[in-house]
Amino acid sequence: MRFPLIARAIVEDAPGLVAAGPFPGRGLARTWAAAALTFLRERLLLAVTPLILAILWELAIRGGFSPHGIIPAPSDVAAAWYQWAFGTSRGMFDSYSGTWFSNAQASMLRVGGGFAIAALIGIPLGILIGWNRLVARLIDPTIQLARPIPITAWVPFAIAIFGIQNANALFLIFLGAFYPIVLNTTHGVRETSLNLIRAAKMLGAKDRDILLRVVLPSALPGILTGMRLGVGVGWMAVIVAEMIAVKTGLGYVLWDAYYVGRMNIVIADMISIGLFGFLSDRLILLLSRRLLAWRELSYHN
């Protein structure tokens, strides 16, 4: 009785078996090789523009089109960056040697902590503001009033409350990341299709089920967009916080190196911040691709 079913399955899978050839392992190896080549090609494309800019920058410095004493060449920046990361000699002119990893770690922990607090508060609050009119009337005006205040304006307040310590930086990073997260979450909730909500109500869904099974999946793209914007602002805020409020981190080194005239360290610091911001954005983008895979599949189908 089961033979017709087996025969039917073989017939349906025949095109795939033929495409794979007599040795299915070869087809799998080719698939992996193609995926690896695609991955390498995408990574190389990401490096093309920075590499071209670095070459033009180097040529401009070496050709005398820009003052070498003020703006260092990329090769000088790379040498200073290597000494900053892996150097062992410490003296009057090498006070930064071997401190890159500790300062980068301090900044990453601050951004991660402030961003996590902003997400834990901003996402639920944005959902409530978008879902409940009473909550929106009570809270949204206050958020819109405080949102235009720049991070730098909060520095005296933060120092007065927290002093020169880590909590000061966490507070400023939280403020920077909070507003993009809460606003995009609210927008995502309010953009939920009314037809979906009506259909769910017709099927007997309660408000809680509609919020969890209809509104949240619909608002997820907006939430993730807010997280991407928030982590970017968080990296900008950590520099402000570390320049003024703490004595460690990439922001502190940036200001200290500028004060003593080490422009090669300043530029290496700026590139470090950009790389960490880029990697943070890529992590959230990878998360969004996994969480929103159903949207891509529905689009392709």
SVG drawing of the C-alpha trace seen along z (x, -y; Angstrom):
<svg xmlns="http://www.w3.org/2000/svg" viewBox="-17 -73 76 75">
<polyline fill="none" stroke="black" stroke-width="0.4" points="0.0,0.0 2.9,-2.4 4.7,-1.7 2.7,-4.2 3.4,-6.9 7.2,-6.1 7.1,-6.1 5.3,-9.4 7.8,-11.0 10.7,-9.8 9.1,-11.2 8.4,-14.6 12.0,-14.8 13.5,-13.7 14.3,-17.2 16.3,-18.0 18.2,-14.7 19.1,-15.3 20.3,-18.8 22.5,-17.5 24.1,-15.0 25.1,-11.4 27.0,-12.5 24.7,-14.6 27.8,-15.6 29.2,-17.5 26.0,-19.6 26.2,-20.4 29.9,-21.3 29.1,-23.6 26.3,-25.3 28.7,-25.9 31.4,-27.2 28.9,-29.6 27.8,-30.9 31.4,-31.4 32.2,-33.4 29.1,-35.5 30.0,-36.3 33.6,-37.2 32.4,-39.4 30.0,-41.3 32.7,-41.9 35.2,-43.1 32.6,-45.5 32.2,-47.0 36.0,-47.8 36.2,-49.3 35.1,-52.9 37.1,-53.2 40.2,-51.8 39.9,-54.3 39.4,-57.2 42.5,-56.1 44.6,-56.0 43.5,-59.4 44.1,-60.8 47.6,-59.3 48.4,-60.7 47.1,-64.2 49.3,-64.2 52.4,-62.9 51.9,-65.2 51.8,-68.3 48.1,-69.2 47.3,-69.1 49.5,-70.2 51.2,-67.1 51.9,-68.5 48.3,-69.1 46.6,-66.2 48.5,-62.9 48.6,-60.4 46.7,-57.1 50.0,-55.3 50.9,-57.4 47.4,-56.8 47.8,-53.1 51.2,-53.1 49.9,-55.1 46.8,-52.8 49.1,-49.7 51.2,-51.3 48.0,-52.3 46.7,-48.7 49.8,-46.6 52.6,-48.8 54.4,-48.1 56.6,-51.1 55.0,-53.8 56.5,-57.3 55.9,-60.9 55.3,-60.6 53.8,-57.1 51.3,-57.3 48.6,-55.6 50.6,-52.5 48.7,-49.3 45.5,-51.0 43.2,-50.6 41.5,-47.4 40.8,-48.6 39.3,-51.9 37.3,-50.2 35.9,-47.7 34.9,-50.5 33.0,-52.3 31.4,-49.1 30.1,-48.3 28.7,-51.8 27.0,-51.8 25.6,-48.3 24.3,-49.1 22.7,-52.4 21.2,-51.0 19.8,-48.0 18.1,-50.2 16.7,-52.4 15.3,-49.4 13.8,-47.8 12.0,-51.0 11.4,-52.5 9.9,-49.5 7.2,-48.7 6.5,-52.5 6.2,-53.0 3.8,-50.1 1.6,-51.5 1.7,-55.0 0.7,-53.6 -1.9,-51.2 -3.7,-53.3 -5.0,-56.8 -5.0,-57.6 -1.3,-56.7 -0.5,-58.7 -2.2,-61.8 -0.4,-61.4 3.1,-60.6 3.6,-61.5 3.6,-65.4 6.3,-65.1 8.5,-63.0 8.0,-65.5 8.9,-68.3 12.2,-66.7 13.2,-65.2 14.6,-68.4 17.0,-69.0 20.5,-68.0 22.6,-65.5 25.2,-68.2 22.5,-70.2 22.0,-67.3 25.6,-67.1 25.5,-69.6 22.3,-68.0 23.9,-64.5 27.1,-65.7 25.0,-67.3 23.0,-64.1 25.5,-61.4 28.9,-63.1 32.0,-62.1 31.3,-58.4 30.0,-55.6 26.3,-56.2 26.6,-59.6 27.7,-58.1 25.0,-55.5 22.3,-58.2 23.5,-60.2 23.6,-57.1 20.2,-56.1 18.8,-59.5 20.4,-59.4 19.0,-55.9 15.7,-56.2 13.9,-58.7 14.5,-56.9 13.4,-53.7 10.2,-54.9 9.2,-57.1 9.7,-54.3 8.0,-51.8 5.0,-54.1 4.9,-54.7 5.1,-51.0 2.2,-50.2 0.0,-53.0 0.8,-51.8 -0.8,-48.4 -3.4,-47.7 -7.0,-48.2 -8.1,-45.4 -5.9,-43.0 -7.3,-44.1 -10.9,-43.9 -10.3,-40.4 -8.9,-39.3 -11.9,-40.7 -14.2,-38.9 -12.4,-35.6 -13.1,-36.3 -9.7,-37.5 -9.4,-39.5 -7.5,-42.8 -4.5,-41.0 -4.4,-38.5 -4.6,-41.2 -1.8,-43.2 0.5,-40.1 -0.3,-38.3 -1.3,-41.1 0.1,-44.5 3.5,-43.4 4.5,-41.4 3.2,-44.4 5.2,-46.9 8.4,-44.8 10.0,-46.5 9.5,-49.9 10.9,-48.6 14.0,-47.3 14.5,-50.5 14.3,-52.4 16.9,-50.1 19.3,-50.7 18.9,-54.5 19.2,-54.2 22.5,-52.3 23.9,-54.9 23.0,-57.8 24.3,-55.8 27.8,-55.8 27.6,-59.5 26.4,-60.1 29.2,-58.0 31.8,-60.3 30.1,-63.3 29.8,-61.5 33.4,-60.3 34.8,-63.6 33.3,-65.3 31.9,-62.8 34.4,-60.0 38.1,-59.4 38.2,-56.2 36.9,-55.1 37.4,-56.2 35.8,-59.5 38.2,-60.4 41.2,-59.4 39.8,-61.4 39.7,-64.6 43.0,-64.0 44.8,-63.2 43.5,-66.4 44.6,-68.4 48.2,-67.1 48.3,-67.4 48.2,-63.7 46.1,-64.0 47.1,-60.5 45.5,-59.1 42.5,-61.3 41.8,-60.0 42.5,-56.4 39.9,-56.9 37.4,-58.3 37.8,-55.3 37.5,-53.0 34.2,-54.6 32.9,-54.3 33.8,-50.6 32.1,-49.8 29.0,-51.7 29.0,-49.9 29.3,-46.5 26.5,-47.3 24.3,-48.2 25.2,-45.0 24.2,-42.9 20.8,-44.5 20.4,-44.2 21.2,-40.5 18.6,-40.1 16.0,-41.9 16.7,-39.6 16.0,-36.6 13.0,-38.0 11.5,-39.4 12.3,-36.4 8.6,-35.8 8.3,-39.2 11.0,-38.3 9.6,-34.9 6.1,-36.4 7.7,-39.0 9.5,-36.5 6.5,-34.2"/>
</svg>
